[in-house]
Amino acid sequence: MIVAYSTAQTDSTAATDSLLIRELEQQMQPAVPQDAAPIRTAPTTNPDLSAIGDFRSSYSDAGPRNLETYFNALEVQLSSVVDPYAEAKFLFSFGKDSLNGEYSAGLEVATLTSLSLPSSIQVMLGRFKTHFTKVNQLHPHAFSFVDFPILIRNYFGEEGLFMEGISASVLVPNPWDVYQEFVVEVGRSGSTPSLDYGTGNRLLTTAQLSTFFDLSENSTLGVGLSGLSGVNALDRTTIMAGCDLTYKWKPVQYNTYHSFTWQTEAMLCRTDTSAGSTLQSYGAYSLFEYQIEKRTFIGARFDYSGLPMVEKSDERSISLLLRFQPTEFQILALEFQHANRNFGPGYNQLVFRAIFGIGTHAAHAY
Amino acid sequence: MKRIIVLFLIFMTASFHSPAQLKIVTTIPDLKSIAEFIGGNRVEAFSIATGYQNPHFVDPKPSYILKLSRADVFITVGLDLEIGWVPALLNSARNPKIQKGGEGYVDASVNIPLLQVPSSVNRGEGDIHIYGNPHYWLDPLNGKIIAKTITQTLSRLDPEHQTQFQERLKQFNETVDTKVKQWEGMLSRFKNTKVIAYHNEWPYFEQRFGLKIVDFLEPKPGIPPTPSQLSKIITIMKREQISIIINSMYFKAESADLVARNTGGKVVTLATSVGGVPEIQNYFDLFDHNVRLLLSALQQ
């Protein structure tokens, strides 16, 4: 009887334990449920791999050597989800040094981006293109013109402003129910004409608010405000503010045949040079691009830019673009640019660029 | 006053006891239509692409990110049809439920018997889909498989109403079976009729309704028609006495018209999706419309 009672008690305890374990197991279930629908994709965990080549030929009436033909850069990108919570991207660039003609490899982007944080927050860490101005977030192959606007080159260098740090963004709820994203980034930049790595503990901080409106089924308007504060080469503060406006038109039914984009950005830069002394400069550009038929685009861009560390210096240019895209994997572009500078000789140049990609390259943001 | 308080309490109780509808975002309107049929008043669905838009090329507008960030279910055609725009949207949606592998991610191609699965892939052949031709919703019997996949997901996410979903699936399947017999009957006289198409997006429709697509205006998938390809098509049409060129809503008709002028053929612009024209309100209307148009052209 005692044995029977003991066994019953053991059974009862075991059953209670088993229930408790089951309850605990249920509570410890991961955020992403296991009971998900099947997916039809290739059974591989290999990352998406792509390579993009950038070949150029150019004629310029400035300098002793007028004709150039060279392979400008190769970008190799690896990207994949890491686990249910994040995705990773690595972008390596093999570029030609314009001074010695040698190729060198560099890490352009290396990021880990969250996919499942609550309250529509997304966090990215690593090395990335800074959310300051709209055009700075693009890689050269994704920009419609052969070169970045002059303000990018004069303030951040040929490739734009990169940062090593953390980026956090959130979708901002608003009464109009429009897409609004706020991004804050903290980290260190490389050495650029306006900002520097710095010797102390001061970090580069940026913020950007982007708002997007669907004007109609065929047209959209994007508006952005951005600002940054960082340290310059004189170990003093540089503050910048920027705004952008992008209008796009693309008829939904014939979206592969015609489109129009008008994009304008302006930027103000305030550079501390010594105690009580500041330099103020600004830059702006406005571009339009029209798709005249399925594979052919024309465009024009007007640029103005000061120099961040040199007072009363500016540069203006007008660029005309003809672009032909046999497929989305190949872009052939011809750009004429006429530029004037008040700090040196102007120039006229004609550049041919061929961009060609292989492999699986993630789509670019709108 | 008492009555107002009672009404208020009833309203409050009702709203507390009526769980919210499942928010569904689909890539194309056909999936939206099927999801609405199965989900009934338990779902609120939105399609990113319109019925007259080329689903290969959709701009990943930020406003879609907003929709996806709030979605409970995301239904995609899959097979890389939307590879140019869906990954960019999902990665920015910040919604773990609808990421690949999430409880609300639905790949509608699962269990579909695929056609034209390539044995090797080379981009020199144009836009080849490595898993097979992705335009499978254009066979109404595949609509039944899509509906079953959607039913399974809705039942999992809203188990209280799974009986309702199952009943609606049964209704959907019965309607498809009845309609398919009707559509097949309408086109039966024209079985094995040879036709030309602009883009390779009709193999499932072709198989179901017994047409025979001989060639395409595009020399390779995704490559616009070239003079040499059009010349080849004109020769084929004259030689084989083909009189129908099937165009889609989002391809300009210039090339098809040119071929038609040179061969005495007729261009039939079929809808590839629900909403292609205003009269196509749901998945059944899509086939009603296409079969009627095709029949009218074939009878001439």
Interface residues (C-beta under 8 A of the other chain):
Chain A: A31 V32 P33 D35 A36 A37 P38 I39 R40 T41 A42 V81 P84 Y85 E87 T113 S114 L115 S116 L117 S120 I121 Q122 L171 D177 V178 Y179 E181 S210 F212 D214 E217 T220 G222 K248 K250 V252 Q253 Y254 N255 T256 Y257 K294 R295 T327 E328 F329 I358 T360 A362 A363 H364 A365 Y366
Chain B: T50 Y52 Q53 N54 F57 V58 D59 P60 K61 P62 S63 I65 L66 S69 G78 L79 I83 G84 W85 P87 A88 N91 S92 R94 N95 P96 Q99 K100 G101 G102 E103 Y105 V106 D107 S109 V110 R123 I130 Y131 T149 Q152 T153 R156 G222 I223 P224 M249 Y250 K252
